[in-house]
Amino acid sequence: MTIMNAILLFLGGVGFQEIMLIGVFVLIFFGAKKIPEFMKGMGKGVKEFKDAMSDVKKEVEDSGKEASSKLGEGK
């Protein structure tokens, strides 16, 4: 599944008008100066999340290799 398909599935029945309304609300609520700071913070958060996920995946793979090597020695 591509990222665009995942985004479209997530949005479901949200149309262009709803997205524009949300954008205008965000612009009014946060102001033009705060939006870049907000997006920068979100980008950092997403990067940290991806790094943490890759660390967890590596640990699981390493523990699986360690367990299979112990099973091989036990035979």
C-alpha positions in Angstrom: 0.0 0.0 0.0 1.4 3.3 -0.9 1.5 6.3 1.4 -1.0 8.2 -0.6 -3.5 5.3 -0.4 -3.0 5.1 3.3 -3.6 8.8 3.6 -6.8 8.6 1.5 -8.0 5.6 3.6 -7.4 7.6 6.8 -9.2 10.6 5.5 -12.2 8.6 4.3 -15.0 10.9 3.3 -13.2 14.1 4.0 -13.4 16.3 1.0 -11.5 19.3 -0.3 -13.9 21.8 1.4 -13.4 20.2 4.8 -9.6 20.2 4.4 -9.7 23.8 3.4 -11.9 24.6 6.4 -9.4 22.9 8.7 -6.5 24.8 7.1 -8.3 28.1 7.6 -9.1 27.2 11.2 -5.5 26.3 11.9 -4.2 29.5 10.3 -6.6 31.6 12.4 -6.0 29.7 15.6 -2.2 29.4 15.5 -1.3 32.3 13.2 1.1 32.3 10.3 4.2 32.6 12.5 3.4 29.6 14.7 2.6 27.1 11.9 6.3 26.6 10.8 7.3 26.0 14.4 4.5 23.6 14.9 5.3 21.6 11.7 9.0 21.6 12.7 8.1 20.1 16.1 5.9 17.5 14.4 8.7 16.6 12.1 11.1 16.1 14.9 8.5 14.0 16.7 7.9 11.8 13.7 11.7 11.3 13.3 12.1 10.3 16.9 9.2 7.9 16.6 10.7 6.3 13.5 14.1 6.0 15.2 12.5 4.4 18.2 10.6 1.9 16.0 13.8 0.9 14.1 15.6 0.4 17.4 12.8 -1.8 18.7 12.8 -3.8 15.5 16.6 -4.2 15.6 16.4 -5.5 19.2 13.6 -8.0 18.3 15.6 -9.3 15.4 18.8 -9.5 17.5 17.0 -11.4 20.3 15.5 -13.8 17.7 18.9 -14.5 16.3 20.3 -15.0 19.7 17.5 -17.4 20.7 17.9 -19.4 17.4 21.6 -19.7 18.0 21.1 -21.0 21.5 18.6 -23.5 20.2 21.2 -24.6 17.7 23.8 -25.1 20.4 21.5 -27.1 22.6 21.0 -29.8 20.0 
